């Protein structure tokens, strides 16, 4: 189909000034439509990639990559377990923890929360909370001092500030001669953290691990050991290997190692589904622009009937005639795709600055910080997405050329030249 003569004539038709300016206009709009569609697709997917990466970093900043548990029981030999895994490959850090639901009261307000007991010196190895302290610091949590660090939203809900004393109510009641009474303990607020995730800022309180064990009557047991791995995407495989290693010398599986994907699998699956749906929807825009090439080439074939007939009379095969118009459609599609890729790459790399400029010009905030926890517009450009988008756009353009080119190949010289 793409013989040198067909390619030469197709390129000549593309470069030549057309007598019918309407055909040239439709060709231009088809090219610009493809370019705009590709630009929009690259920009939207880059912004979604940026949001996904930002959310993942914030969620995993407070969620361990893997957690060692003893299902249904407290982990009492946690120091031995941690020693067995501490020197293992892929482990960058570990920290024990105690975790249980409770209630907090202050100034007549009651709030449900998750109490997490930590070791202040070891917690930075598995979470980013030490970097997100808006008041106080983790080292303020000392054993026996009964101090607590609250999430920013939780502190606001309880109307508590550093220095205030709040009461934590444990779910285990205490049996006394007066009857069954709830277990209460007063804690002094020593700090506030703000990690930018509502799930943690509104419902998490940090205390020293020994104080948490005393409050919940855990004795020398803990909830588990949190692990930080060198590759979070390899966490499922590594967790499975660790679980097999810990249970290797036991008759029954005593330990379980749970990776982060089990805790947030539905959330990240929803993000992936949303990204796929957006790709399909925006690809339809590219498809509409690409199929404008059909009308362009149909009118061009009609305009070039006599030229086609002369070429057929001189011995050009139908396949070569078809190649002439496929070349023209490919040029339109390729030009539109390249323009779209350049525009999309530029817009995706500058979208954050452009949004800030527009906000300054119009005195508005598109992502208010008091409504959205991510107030910026992050973008992450992935070359795999660009290649996929460019390939789909070019393929659609190529498909759009087939019918008009096939019609041109079916032109009969006698019918075309009858009235010339």
Secondary structure, DSSP 4 states (H G I P E B T S, - for coil): ---HHHHHHHHHHHHSPPS-HHHHHHHHHHHHHHHHHHHHHHHHHHHHHHHHHHHHHHHHHHS-SEEEE-TTS-BSSHHHHHHHHHTSTTEEEEEEEEEEEEEEEETTEEEEEEEEEE-HHHHTTT-SGGGGEEES-GGG--TTT-EEEEEHHHHHHHT--TT-EEEEEEEEEEEETTEEEEEEEEEEEEEEE--S-HHHHTTEEEEEHHHHHHHTT-TT-BSEEEEEES-GGGHHHHHHHHHHHHTTTSSS---EEEEHHHHHHHHHHHHHHHHHHHHHHHHHHHHHHHTHHHHHHHHHHHHTHHHHHHHHHTT--HHHHHHHHHHHHHHHHHHHHHHHHHHHHHHHHHHHHHHHHHHHHHT--TT-TTT-S--S------HHHHHHHHHHHHHHHHHHHHHHHHHHHT--HHHHHTT-
